[in-house]
Structure formats: structure tokens, C-alpha cells
Amino acid sequence: MSKPKGFEKPVGVKDYLPHAVTKLRAIERNVLACMSRWGYEQIVTPTMEYYDTVGVASATSDQKLFKLLNQRGTTIVLRSDMTAPIARVVGSLLKDRPFPLRLSYHANVFRAFEEEAGRDAEFFQTGVELVGDPSPEADAEMIALAVASLQAAGVESFKMAVGHVGFLNGLFEETLPGRTEEQEALKECLLQRDHVGYRSILRSLSLEEGCRVELEGILRLRGGQEVCDQALHLSGSAGAKDAIRHLCEVWDVLADYGVQEHVLIDLTMIGDFTYYTGLTFEGYASNLGFPVCSGGRYDNLLAQFGRPAPATGFALKTNRILEVVEQEPDSDGRTFIAYLASERAAALAEAERLRSDGLVVVTHSVKSLGELTELRESFDRAGRTFDFHGSAYNELIVFGGGKGEGSD
């Protein structure tokens, strides 16, 4: 195997240049501020966790975990999501805090994929966890906050698709009792949005025609309140009916939040995390083919960390949002101070004064009055934005040949 060149990087990771980082950090700040206004407190957990605890409990299959060995030979993993690490903290450091707990985070997470898959091995998430509340109101709060968070991030057009694990589990167990392999194959098709493959599997199974029609009918269960009404008559399973009733209650709460226009019920939705136990949802930007947000209820995970509790949460895929947010982040402007060596003390003092006021200031030493004159003329020609070595400034201040002379 050839040695990698000095400018190469591993497959699946990216460099983010200053312009992209500025946008990424603006998205992060705006979203975390939104979550804070809803009462969510930010938490930070380690990048590395023990495989035998958080690694095993995570939603990521073993083959997709990045594993390391420490000096004692203990297996460590790079965190593959934030839900399991936060569950660990809730069961330990926060074990005496009463429920419900509202926690937010921003972090990079890691997944190992086949090189040819073209997927990110490292990506950024900003999300929340609401622990200790099993109610439909808690599920609705997650969806409404996800809507508010996407808006805070600058995503202008999107839809939130909402489903329920209990409906599909109940329906499949009713129509395909004990046939676990076939159930999982159908679920995998739904997870991949492969409706052609789903229909193909149904045709290959030995099923009564009525049962086949019933299973194929779920592909059309997408819309509003009417979908819940249709689903209640589709399956006789008690579990499926309970799931639909819960979903109907969530829908009613979303109406009171005033966000129903952003939400559609999609009963083919099945979360790609094994720990989901109830309602799941995904957010899709109108001009992007993959989700920018995902979440759902996971009522069994906390028990693995010694503090059983219902929980729900979601995460924005922050680096994907970079691809759909067009507007530039708000800026107070940048000031460029050019100075002759004889005026350096005054120039640097002015720079410090402006920085203390919260402005971005770059200083530059010039060798002659002629160079100062060229800079001033370049700024005057540029108008409101002056470009110097690839960076833009909206104010020029020169020290020399007339101290502290500003241009705007």
C-alpha cells in the first residue's frame, strides 16, 4: 500500500474552509439559542466512550463503529451518536436530578462506512433529548422544536414526516406472525424508501390476496388527519391501533403549536435506529434528497444505564444544512487598519479599542506612504466592500500621513 501524500486525508472526512466554518458556527449558535429559549441546557460529552457500555448501547451497528484500544487493551469507540452518551450521563452524573430533563448539544460523531458508499465518516449534529416524559405532548414538543430549529438554522422550505414504530410492528406481526425474516426485509425496504423492492417482496411471499393488499396499502398512508383515520381501519392489531391513537393525539397538539403545515403523517416511516420504540420523524429540505433532521422516542435505552425512563429527542444534521442555507451569517463588519511603523503604537491601540467593542479588526504594516495611498484608492474604488488578500472589509483606517484617517 502506497504512503498517502501530505495533502491527502482519510475517506469520508472533510476540511471546512473559513467561509464554510463561519456559516456552520452561525447555524450552530442560532439553533442552540433557539433550543435554549425552549428550556434546553447544553451538555458536552467525550468524543471517546467505552465499547462495552455506550458502544454496545448505541444505535449504530458494530461494523460501523470506529474502535480503538487503550494502553490497557480496553476497547474504546468514537461516539457514533449523542443519545447513548447522554443516557449514560443521565444515569450517572445527573441521577439525582428530577425528571423531566431537557438537554441540548452540538458535537461531531463518527460512523465507519464502506469507502465506495461515499458517505461522511465524521459529521456534525445539533440536537436535544427530553428525558422522563412519556406523553404525546412531549413527542409534539420534539416535532415543534425541530421545526423551530430548522427555521433558526435558515432552512426556508421543509417538511417533517412523522410515523410510529408501533404501527408497523403491530401490522407486520398481525399479517406475518412469527415470520421475522420477512418482516425485517420489508422494514429494510421501507427504511431505504425502496417501494419497488417492497412490492417485489410482497409478491414473492405466500399471502392471501386481502393480506397482500393490506400490506401494500400502507404505501399510500401519507398525509394529514385522514391518514390516522384510514390506519385505524386498516389493522386489527391492538398495538397498531394504540400507536395510531397516540399519533392522533400528537397531531392535535401540533395543531395548537401552529406547525401542522410543516408536518405530514407517513406510516411507512421507520427509524433507522434500533432503540426507537414509538413515534419517529425526519425533516426534509425541499431541495435536498436526504433528511436534515431525524428523531424519535426511545423508552428502553435509559434502563441500560441504571435509570429506566421514557425519552425522546432529535438531531439536526448540521453539515447537511450547510448545503441548503443560502443566506450569509449576520456580521458586524470587518475593519482593516493599515499603518506605518512610526504609527504602530497608535494603530494597535485603536485596534484593541475596536475589538473591545466587539468588532473584527485586522492590522497590516506598510512600508511607505505610497502603499497607504494605494490601499486608500483601492478601498475608494471598491465602494462598500474592500478585498485584501481574499478577505473582505467594510472599513479602512490608515495611520500615517494623517493619523487615524478612516474610510467608509
Secondary structure, DSSP 8 states (H G I E B T S, - for coil): -----TT---TT-----HHHHHHHHHHHHHHHHHHHHTT-EE----SEEEIIIIIHHSSS-GGGS-EEE-TTS-EEEE-S-SHHHHHHHHTTTTTTS-S-EEEEEEEEEE----GGG---SEEEEEEEEEES--SHHHHHHHHHHHHHHHHHHT--SEEEEEEEHHHHHHHHHHHSTT-HHHHHHHHHHHHTT-HHHHHHHHHHS---HHHHHHHHHGGG-EESHHHHHHHHHH---HHHHHHHHHHHHHHHHHHHHT-GGGEEEETT---SSTT--SEEEEEEETT-SS-SEEEEE-SSGGGGGT----EEEEEEEHHHHTTT--S------EEEEEEEGGGHHHHHHHHHHHHHTT-EEEEEEES-HHHHHHHHHHHHHHTT-EEETTEEESEEEEESSSTTEEE-
